[in-house]
Amino acid sequence: MAKQIKITQVKSQIHTLKAHKATIKALGLGRPNYSTVKIDTPQIRGMIDKVKYLLKVEEVK
């Protein structure tokens, strides 16, 4: 089974760049304290790196 990660938005996206807002939306988030579980792929990791100041990432067991 592929490794999964839980992504939680911890900060608001107000006053961020439009590209960062689009990345948050593409990750399935939108408000602080929203979480989603994604498969750990290089594409998802790249999106996380772009907006890492807004997120908390954990491995799902």
Secondary structure, DSSP 8 states (H G I E B T S, - for coil): ---EEEEEE-S--TTS-HHHHHHHHHTT--STT-EEEEE--HHHHHHHHHTGGGEEEEEE-
